[in-house]
Amino acid sequence: MDFSVKVDIEKEVTCPICLELLTEPLSLDCGHSFCQACITTKIKESVIISRGESSCPVCQTRFQPGNLRPNRHLANIVERVKEVKMSPQEGQKRDVCEPHGKKLQIFCKEDGKVICWVCELSPEHQGHQTFRINEVVKECQNYIQIERQKILKGFNEMRVILDNEEQRELQKLEEGEVNVLDNLAAATDQLVQQRQDASTLISDLQRRLRGSSVEMLQDVIDVMKRSESWTLKKPKSVSKKLKSVFRVPDLSGMLQVLKELTDVQYYWVDVMLNPGSATSNVAISVDQRQVKTVRTCTFKNSNPC
């Protein structure tokens, strides 16, 4: 099996919480899967605050704990991944320098690559610091472990920040305030993106730790730069701006009245009023199309009204 394909499959069956191969995988309605122990712990942390609901650690979609379902198909894939072992031919091929066909035994510090003795003598690596692989493997392993722990710590900080923001907004809503949630949504998107970036980086570090010495040291400088430059970017605090709340009346009755008034127009006709037939308490307009009531005066005791 092609090595890149094996890495992609392994990534698909890796738990987003512990970043290890899935153990007794459980799937949510949103499609994401987690180790049974990992998602159960996550639910216990948030279910009390959310009143019976929890959210997916990856996409934040709400779900009921009772909707978790075992994913036996995914569990079978995990077992197959564990059983697959790299053939000796594949291992030997990756331990050999492609241009020179010599065994890769030397690590070039400047280029961060594993090279052969012919490469070491070439002008490309002239004057570079070089070491035997076994001299730098332990140091590199320790470095990768430290970086992995640092990123995992930031990973957990993301989760705490998001949970705290959610709790704060829910508390305000319960107190009768309608808060502006736009910033919270933006913060969620930002943290989800950081979570994905961190997950990809950790998976790369995990793969190097599980691989051979050559695989771990190959292009290690690029990995070091990526891990050193990765920092947790805390989202902006949620805006304190509040919107006024207005009680909206039932508009169905008003719409029905408006419809009836509109329907009346279909029955309108032109009418000419006869001034001669009008009584004394009405007045007809000059164009004989409008009529209105008028007040008539009566005299009592010779005093005008």
WOQUI-V688268 format. One line per field, one symbol per residue. phi: phi as a letter, one per 40 degrees, with the letter a starting at -180 (. if undefined). A space follows every 10 residues. Layout:
phi: ???
This chain:
phi: .dcccccccc ccbbccccgb ddbfcbbccc hcbacdcccc cccccbcccc fgbbbcccbg ccacdcccbc bccccccdcc ccccbccdcc cccccbcccb gbccbbbccc cgbcbbcccc ccddbcgccb bcdccbdccc cccccccccc ccccdccdcc dccccccccc cccccgcbcc cccccccccc cccccccccc cccccccccc ccccccccfc cccccccccc bcccccccdc cbbcbbcccc cccccccccc ccccdcbcbc bbcccccccc cbbbcccfbb bacbcbcbbb fgbcc
